[in-house]
């Protein structure tokens, strides 16, 4: 299976380079200093577009502070800010001085984002109007390349003014923007709320790590899965928090203490069961140089595991680049009549055979769920046998051609270190983690809360919400108890990571999760960067997209908990 994300992103990047005098936003460039050395520079996107004007004539340009006022909870202040934005843009367009039109690239991209993703209709319409006026005045304005937040989910199902508008407005007022990730998660508002609380606590609230370090740790974690989407987002946050631009171009510019996390980062991302007490000791023991405190380390571990699992969601939902990020916009005019088929489009989008097969698939799954609930319990020995059978099953994943973007690869050590099956067929496996010996409820929760107050509660809330989330429906059926299906998904992920529940019959996993679903789930959890539209559309063909997103949330949180359990167990052993 092919994935053309990297190639298309590189092509768009070059297109933007050729069109504009400054690099895309956000992105990297290298400038030569007076000594002739090439120095890495992060480009904020404040380049020029259209005809130039002197600096003295640009004082009226919208500033970050004035744009931020659009997010005020005071409606009157928002109205005033919108009027001021309009006036400043019109002044910059030089309508009173024909031929002097000019707007910075940064402002143009901000207007583009507001015009497509702002849940406040009056702001969205005004941004659209200002872009149209700028274009009429000869400004080369950007346009979004994607028709919606996801390459897999039709844009009409993710409307900015749809049924979930209230939570999107709250996100805009709280965070200053609504991104593609938020729009997809908003299909499940109860989960989005607790996710945002956890994200805010990890990145913004008081804690042992400085804010720019938190974003940089998240960048390193996202780079392990080649997730340019999250690298871009956290790079912007890193710079806003006062981070040094050079760190974004190479690991060697970052402090030694941050670089010392790389071994733990790669193990957490790809093979967390290999994490031992020794890895913890090397970072926190009195002889470690530089030394991490346990509070700092637990904060970093949760940030990394949280970001790794979020990469699974980003890839699993096919999120498109943000309209103001590299690969999300272009300054080239559209070509009418030339609408190439997206490489992420499903192979059989509306074919009748697919619908018929989908109906049969749903009916069969419903029947199996009922039979499982009526099935008698099997012996403990049989449960172990079924777990081993599930654990060692060979589920192929896609092989993707193409290299990750340079801005990602330059932040990864040992890029060849990837996921390997916990128990390859015919090989001796590491020791199984029995949930009865070390679990989140009995061990992990209290340890996290002890070292990073309140974080255990936030994570636990997220786990509980996603595990209990149900709308009592499945495809075209209503009043359905989906508990067995949700539990099978969660336990299958933990099975892939070598975690066994002694009281769970793993025969249910094989009964409820058909092979195409297993391929998607394993790819998303273990090789997220290899997820393609074909894999996404191959399973649950008659289900709603919101139900597939629900499955993605379960996979994401189950993966997060599995990675945390191995690391928390190693920390527990170190503390004894």
VEXDODO-364862 format. One line per 2 residues: number of its first residue (from 1); their letters; for each residue y, x, z of C-alpha. Coordinates in pm, whole numbers, always signed. Layout:
N
NUM	A	Y,X,Z; ... .
//
This chain:
576
1	XX	+0,+0,+0; +345,+125,-84 .
3	XX	+664,+117,+114; +982,+192,-80 .
5	XX	+1223,+182,+216; +1287,+557,+225 .
7	XX	+1333,+597,-148; +1568,+297,-175 .
9	XX	+1774,+411,+124; +1817,+756,-27 .
11	XX	+1917,+600,-360; +2179,+378,-194 .
13	XX	+2309,+673,+8; +2364,+873,-311 .
15	XX	+2523,+572,-478; +2771,+537,-193 .
17	XX	+2841,+911,-202; +2926,+889,-570 .
19	XX	+3145,+583,-524; +3342,+683,-215 .
21	XX	+3524,+1000,-121; +3372,+990,+228 .
23	XX	+3007,+948,+334; +2852,+611,+427 .
25	XX	+2892,+467,+774; +2744,+585,+992 .
27	XX	+2599,+908,+852; +2593,+1284,+854 .
29	XX	+2779,+1535,+649; +2834,+1907,+677 .
31	XX	+3173,+2071,+661; +3248,+2438,+615 .
33	XX	+3462,+2592,+887; +3707,+2879,+851 .
35	XX	+3432,+3135,+901; +3237,+2992,+610 .
37	XX	+2961,+2845,+829; +2827,+2499,+766 .
39	XX	+2884,+2277,+1069; +2723,+1935,+1114 .
41	XX	+2963,+1645,+1141; +2896,+1280,+1216 .
43	XX	+3104,+1064,+984; +3251,+761,+1158 .
45	XX	+3328,+592,+831; +3702,+603,+864 .
47	XX	+3734,+717,+507; +3985,+581,+260 .
49	XX	+3935,+312,+0; +4169,+223,-282 .
51	XX	+4506,+385,-340; +4633,+625,-75 .
53	XX	+4936,+595,+148; +5097,+838,+387 .
55	XX	+4993,+838,+753; +5331,+699,+855 .
57	XX	+5265,+391,+647; +4925,+325,+808 .
59	XX	+5041,+250,+1160; +4984,-122,+1107 .
61	XX	+4612,-78,+1037; +4373,-273,+1264 .
63	XX	+4244,-63,+1553; +3916,-76,+1744 .
65	XX	+4103,-228,+2037; +4257,-505,+1828 .
67	XX	+3923,-580,+1662; +3754,-596,+2004 .
69	XX	+3988,-879,+2106; +3803,-1102,+1861 .
71	XX	+3522,-1104,+2120; +3741,-1242,+2399 .
73	XX	+3602,-1541,+2589; +3953,-1686,+2585 .
75	XX	+3976,-1898,+2271; +4355,-1867,+2254 .
77	XX	+4334,-1489,+2273; +4072,-1489,+1996 .
79	XX	+4301,-1704,+1782; +4593,-1467,+1842 .
81	XX	+4375,-1163,+1768; +4255,-1322,+1444 .
83	XX	+4613,-1389,+1333; +4713,-1030,+1416 .
85	XX	+4412,-895,+1226; +4510,-1099,+924 .
87	XX	+4872,-980,+940; +4775,-614,+980 .
89	XX	+4532,-628,+690; +4793,-792,+468 .
91	XX	+5048,-524,+565; +4795,-252,+481 .
93	XX	+4736,-422,+148; +5107,-370,+84 .
95	XX	+5174,-713,-62; +5545,-644,-12 .
97	XX	+5512,-314,-201; +5305,-363,-518 .
99	XX	+5078,-70,-594; +5049,+52,-234 .
101	XX	+4733,-133,-130; +4507,+66,+102 .
103	XX	+4248,-8,+371; +4023,+232,+555 .
105	XX	+3654,+219,+483; +3593,+157,+853 .
107	XX	+3801,-163,+850; +3643,-282,+525 .
109	XX	+3293,-244,+667; +3398,-416,+989 .
111	XX	+3527,-709,+784; +3204,-713,+585 .
113	XX	+2999,-736,+904; +3218,-1012,+1047 .
115	XX	+3200,-1206,+720; +2820,-1216,+727 .
117	XX	+2711,-1192,+1091; +2984,-1336,+1315 .
119	XX	+2864,-1665,+1471; +3225,-1786,+1516 .
121	XX	+3298,-1977,+1196; +3675,-1923,+1201 .
123	XX	+3631,-1544,+1232; +3364,-1537,+964 .
125	XX	+3575,-1735,+717; +3890,-1530,+783 .
127	XX	+3702,-1202,+729; +3564,-1337,+400 .
129	XX	+3913,-1444,+293; +4063,-1103,+376 .
131	XX	+3795,-921,+177; +3860,-1148,-119 .
133	XX	+4235,-1083,-95; +4176,-708,-75 .
135	XX	+3961,-721,-387; +4230,-915,-572 .
137	XX	+4477,-641,-476; +4263,-374,-639 .
139	XX	+4074,-253,-332; +3714,-152,-395 .
141	XX	+3546,-368,-130; +3187,-328,-8 .
143	XX	+2917,-590,-40; +2599,-632,+162 .
145	XX	+2283,-529,-21; +2050,-763,+167 .
147	XX	+2062,-1141,+152; +1962,-1174,+517 .
149	XX	+1854,-992,+834; +1489,-954,+730 .
151	XX	+1307,-847,+417; +1009,-1059,+527 .
153	XX	+1171,-1377,+662; +1378,-1603,+430 .
155	XX	+1749,-1592,+512; +1762,-1973,+539 .
157	XX	+1545,-1953,+852; +1788,-1714,+1023 .
159	XX	+2119,-1893,+974; +2410,-1762,+1180 .
161	XX	+2524,-2121,+1246; +2175,-2265,+1293 .
163	XX	+2014,-2422,+1602; +2037,-2097,+1800 .
165	XX	+2412,-2059,+1751; +2496,-2082,+2123 .
167	XX	+2296,-1774,+2218; +2432,-1587,+1915 .
169	XX	+2789,-1669,+2020; +2711,-1544,+2371 .
171	XX	+2570,-1223,+2222; +2883,-1175,+2012 .
173	XX	+3118,-1230,+2306; +2913,-1003,+2536 .
175	XX	+2819,-721,+2299; +3092,-732,+2035 .
177	XX	+2856,-795,+1746; +2548,-986,+1639 .
179	XX	+2298,-764,+1463; +1987,-838,+1260 .
181	XX	+1762,-767,+1557; +1941,-1029,+1765 .
183	XX	+1927,-1288,+1486; +1550,-1255,+1451 .
185	XX	+1488,-1252,+1828; +1710,-1561,+1858 .
187	XX	+1419,-1758,+1713; +1297,-1733,+2075 .
189	XX	+1610,-1768,+2293; +1427,-1746,+2627 .
191	XX	+1292,-1404,+2535; +1620,-1282,+2383 .
193	XX	+1806,-1351,+2707; +1578,-1138,+2926 .
195	XX	+1552,-869,+2655; +1931,-834,+2648 .
197	XX	+1949,-808,+3027; +1695,-525,+3022 .
199	XX	+1866,-350,+2731; +2203,-373,+2907 .
201	XX	+2062,-232,+3232; +1888,+56,+3054 .
203	XX	+2192,+162,+2852; +2504,+47,+3036 .
205	XX	+2460,-16,+3409; +2475,+250,+3681 .
207	XX	+2176,+481,+3678; +2067,+844,+3715 .
209	XX	+2132,+935,+3349; +2476,+955,+3181 .
211	XX	+2529,+693,+2909; +2540,+932,+2613 .
213	XX	+2211,+1089,+2728; +2051,+744,+2735 .
215	XX	+2146,+678,+2375; +2031,+1025,+2270 .
217	XX	+1691,+976,+2435; +1661,+645,+2247 .
219	XX	+1752,+825,+1922; +1474,+1081,+1977 .
221	XX	+1229,+800,+2052; +1324,+600,+1741 .
223	XX	+1296,+911,+1524; +926,+945,+1616 .
225	XX	+862,+624,+1418; +1113,+708,+1141 .
227	XX	+1320,+407,+1248; +1656,+474,+1085 .
229	XX	+1771,+126,+1194; +1760,+217,+1564 .
231	XX	+1872,+576,+1504; +2192,+442,+1345 .
233	XX	+2254,+193,+1625; +2208,+440,+1907 .
235	XX	+2399,+713,+1723; +2703,+487,+1721 .
237	XX	+2653,+415,+2093; +2605,+786,+2162 .
239	XX	+2939,+876,+2002; +3122,+588,+2169 .
241	XX	+2992,+716,+2505; +3139,+1061,+2436 .
243	XX	+2837,+1239,+2288; +2878,+1554,+2079 .
245	XX	+2838,+1510,+1703; +2631,+1825,+1664 .
247	XX	+2344,+1682,+1867; +2286,+1425,+1592 .
249	XX	+2220,+1688,+1327; +1968,+1902,+1508 .
251	XX	+1773,+1912,+1832; +1875,+2272,+1891 .
253	XX	+2232,+2158,+1962; +2115,+1934,+2249 .
255	XX	+2075,+2060,+2609; +1746,+2226,+2701 .
257	XX	+1681,+1956,+2959; +1678,+1685,+2692 .
259	XX	+1466,+1895,+2456; +1209,+1936,+2734 .
261	XX	+1123,+1565,+2691; +980,+1615,+2344 .
263	XX	+616,+1655,+2449; +631,+1343,+2662 .
265	XX	+814,+1161,+2382; +547,+1231,+2120 .
267	XX	+261,+1141,+2357; +429,+816,+2464 .
269	XX	+488,+724,+2101; +144,+802,+1962 .
271	XX	-123,+877,+2226; -7,+782,+2577 .
273	XX	-360,+806,+2719; -325,+1186,+2695 .
275	XX	-38,+1194,+2948; -147,+1363,+3270 .
277	XX	-13,+1467,+3606; +45,+1814,+3459 .
279	XX	+300,+1681,+3209; +496,+1525,+3495 .
281	XX	+472,+1836,+3709; +616,+2055,+3433 .
283	XX	+931,+1843,+3435; +991,+1758,+3802 .
285	XX	+831,+2029,+4017; +1067,+2263,+4211 .
287	XX	+981,+2547,+3974; +1062,+2350,+3659 .
289	XX	+1362,+2477,+3464; +1555,+2266,+3394 .
291	XX	+1429,+2023,+3654; +1423,+1644,+3624 .
293	XX	+1443,+1425,+3932; +1183,+1149,+3950 .
295	XX	+1457,+887,+3913; +1593,+1057,+3601 .
297	XX	+1245,+1093,+3455; +1144,+731,+3512 .
299	XX	+1470,+621,+3347; +1399,+845,+3048 .
301	XX	+1035,+731,+3025; +1129,+362,+3021 .
303	XX	+1398,+430,+2760; +1149,+608,+2535 .
305	XX	+869,+354,+2574; +1115,+66,+2531 .
307	XX	+1249,+218,+2208; +902,+301,+2070 .
309	XX	+794,-60,+2116; +1122,-183,+1968 .
311	XX	+1046,+26,+1658; +729,-182,+1623 .
313	XX	+938,-499,+1625; +1196,-364,+1377 .
315	XX	+929,-257,+1128; +704,-556,+1198 .
317	XX	+983,-804,+1119; +1106,-607,+816 .
319	XX	+1462,-576,+946; +1715,-482,+680 .
321	XX	+1985,-222,+752; +2301,-365,+906 .
323	XX	+2572,-439,+647; +2787,-155,+788 .
325	XX	+2502,+99,+810; +2361,+338,+550 .
327	XX	+2147,+143,+305; +2303,-188,+407 .
329	XX	+2606,-192,+177; +2735,-64,-152 .
331	XX	+3073,-32,-321; +2916,-83,-662 .
333	XX	+2970,-428,-819; +2664,-649,-850 .
335	XX	+2490,-674,-1185; +2455,-1041,-1285 .
337	XX	+2128,-1124,-1450; +1955,-821,-1303 .
339	XX	+1778,-927,-984; +1486,-690,-928 .
341	XX	+1201,-816,-715; +1212,-672,-366 .
343	XX	+927,-432,-286; +890,-628,+39 .
345	XX	+836,-965,-130; +500,-1134,-72 .
347	XX	+246,-1104,-348; +180,-1481,-353 .
349	XX	+490,-1656,-230; +432,-2011,-344 .
351	XX	+88,-2013,-502; -117,-2325,-434 .
353	XX	-440,-2131,-362; -259,-1953,-78 .
355	XX	-157,-2287,+76; -506,-2430,+52 .
357	XX	-659,-2119,+207; -393,-2129,+476 .
359	XX	-481,-2485,+576; -849,-2394,+605 .
361	XX	-754,-2086,+807; -556,-2293,+1060 .
363	XX	-830,-2556,+1099; -1091,-2286,+1155 .
365	XX	-876,-2112,+1416; -818,-2442,+1599 .
367	XX	-1192,-2505,+1609; -1264,-2155,+1741 .
369	XX	-1005,-2189,+2017; -1169,-2509,+2140 .
371	XX	-1516,-2353,+2128; -1400,-2050,+2326 .
373	XX	-1260,-2268,+2603; -1597,-2444,+2631 .
375	XX	-1806,-2127,+2611; -2007,-2020,+2914 .
377	XX	-1929,-1690,+3084; -2137,-1390,+2982 .
379	XX	-2265,-1107,+3202; -2053,-807,+3302 .
381	XX	-2275,-580,+3092; -2219,-797,+2786 .
383	XX	-1841,-791,+2847; -1844,-411,+2851 .
385	XX	-2051,-404,+2533; -1808,-637,+2356 .
387	XX	-1512,-428,+2469; -1673,-110,+2332 .
389	XX	-1751,-287,+2005; -1390,-401,+1969 .
391	XX	-1251,-63,+2071; -1452,+131,+1816 .
393	XX	-1410,-114,+1527; -1272,+55,+1217 .
395	XX	-949,-118,+1112; -778,+62,+822 .
397	XX	-401,+91,+809; -171,+146,+514 .
399	XX	-98,+483,+360; +271,+509,+284 .
401	XX	+423,+745,+32; +767,+893,+75 .
403	XX	+936,+1103,+341; +1159,+971,+620 .
405	XX	+1537,+1009,+583; +1677,+1350,+671 .
407	XX	+1883,+1215,+961; +1553,+1109,+1123 .
409	XX	+1336,+1408,+1037; +1585,+1661,+1176 .
411	XX	+1538,+1506,+1521; +1157,+1518,+1528 .
413	XX	+944,+1805,+1654; +586,+1820,+1526 .
415	XX	+624,+1529,+1280; +258,+1571,+1187 .
417	XX	+155,+1454,+1537; +66,+1087,+1485 .
419	XX	-147,+813,+1633; -522,+866,+1635 .
421	XX	-775,+603,+1738; -848,+608,+2108 .
423	XX	-1218,+608,+2025; -1295,+724,+1669 .
425	XX	-1638,+605,+1560; -1908,+851,+1663 .
427	XX	-1680,+1062,+1885; -1657,+1090,+2261 .
429	XX	-1351,+903,+2385; -1115,+973,+2677 .
431	XX	-1176,+787,+3000; -1107,+414,+2982 .
433	XX	-827,+284,+3204; -964,-13,+3396 .
435	XX	-689,-262,+3473; -849,-317,+3812 .
437	XX	-788,+51,+3898; -426,+72,+3782 .
439	XX	-224,-230,+3674; +137,-325,+3626 .
441	XX	+124,-601,+3886; -38,-396,+4164 .
443	XX	+94,-46,+4095; +345,+2,+3812 .
445	XX	+593,-268,+3915; +650,-135,+4267 .
447	XX	+674,+228,+4150; +942,+147,+3891 .
449	XX	+1141,-63,+4139; +1120,+218,+4394 .
451	XX	+1249,+489,+4158; +1486,+277,+3948 .
453	XX	+1595,-26,+4154; +1583,-366,+3978 .
455	XX	+1430,-223,+3659; +1080,-325,+3765 .
457	XX	+1203,-681,+3810; +1369,-685,+3467 .
459	XX	+1061,-549,+3292; +835,-788,+3479 .
461	XX	+1051,-1082,+3377; +1020,-975,+3014 .
463	XX	+641,-940,+3038; +612,-1280,+3207 .
465	XX	+836,-1459,+2958; +657,-1327,+2650 .
467	XX	+312,-1393,+2799; +397,-1751,+2892 .
469	XX	+613,-1833,+2589; +474,-2138,+2408 .
471	XX	+599,-2436,+2211; +260,-2612,+2220 .
473	XX	+226,-2601,+1844; +44,-2399,+1583 .
475	XX	+130,-2417,+1214; +127,-2790,+1127 .
477	XX	-36,-2895,+1458; +142,-3015,+1773 .
479	XX	+27,-3035,+2138; -183,-2719,+2108 .
481	XX	-274,-2492,+2398; -227,-2142,+2252 .
483	XX	-302,-1955,+2575; -633,-1810,+2453 .
485	XX	-474,-1684,+2130; -180,-1521,+2309 .
487	XX	-411,-1356,+2560; -638,-1228,+2282 .
489	XX	-339,-1063,+2110; -220,-898,+2434 .
491	XX	-565,-772,+2532; -640,-647,+2180 .
493	XX	-335,-417,+2194; -443,-287,+2535 .
495	XX	-793,-239,+2395; -651,-22,+2114 .
497	XX	-483,+184,+2387; -802,+218,+2592 .
499	XX	-724,-36,+2868; -1003,-275,+2974 .
501	XX	-991,-593,+3180; -1326,-638,+3353 .
503	XX	-1280,-1015,+3376; -1200,-1071,+3007 .
505	XX	-1457,-1148,+2738; -1356,-938,+2436 .
507	XX	-1576,-1149,+2215; -1276,-1383,+2201 .
509	XX	-1069,-1116,+2028; -1313,-1095,+1740 .
511	XX	-1337,-1474,+1717; -963,-1551,+1719 .
513	XX	-810,-1251,+1542; -921,-1244,+1180 .
515	XX	-923,-910,+1002; -589,-940,+821 .
517	XX	-420,-1015,+1155; -589,-714,+1314 .
519	XX	-466,-493,+1029; -109,-613,+1084 .
521	XX	-125,-586,+1464; -278,-239,+1464 .
523	XX	-34,-114,+1200; +264,-256,+1387 .
525	XX	+152,-122,+1725; +18,+218,+1621 .
527	XX	+180,+305,+1285; +486,+75,+1273 .
529	XX	+659,+277,+1000; +369,+185,+768 .
531	XX	+422,-191,+797; +477,-358,+459 .
533	XX	+554,-709,+337; +203,-737,+197 .
535	XX	+50,-681,+541; +299,-922,+701 .
537	XX	+232,-1202,+453; -147,-1152,+449 .
539	XX	-212,-1308,+791; -141,-1660,+923 .
541	XX	-33,-1769,+576; +37,-2129,+681 .
543	XX	+219,-2046,+1005; +593,-2060,+1063 .
545	XX	+782,-1731,+1050; +896,-1798,+1407 .
547	XX	+529,-1796,+1510; +479,-1458,+1344 .
549	XX	+786,-1327,+1526; +632,-1463,+1847 .
551	XX	+319,-1259,+1774; +539,-954,+1711 .
553	XX	+702,-1000,+2052; +360,-1008,+2219 .
555	XX	+252,-692,+2038; +578,-517,+2127 .
557	XX	+559,-597,+2498; +185,-527,+2526 .
559	XX	+240,-188,+2367; +531,-116,+2603 .
561	XX	+326,-202,+2910; +28,+6,+2794 .
563	XX	+243,+316,+2740; +416,+269,+3074 .
565	XX	+87,+229,+3262; -44,+569,+3151 .
567	XX	+283,+744,+3239; +328,+564,+3570 .
569	XX	-29,+649,+3667; +42,+1018,+3598 .
571	XX	+359,+997,+3812; +162,+827,+4090 .
573	XX	-98,+1106,+4087; +180,+1366,+4100 .
575	XX	+344,+1198,+4401; +24,+1189,+4608 .
//
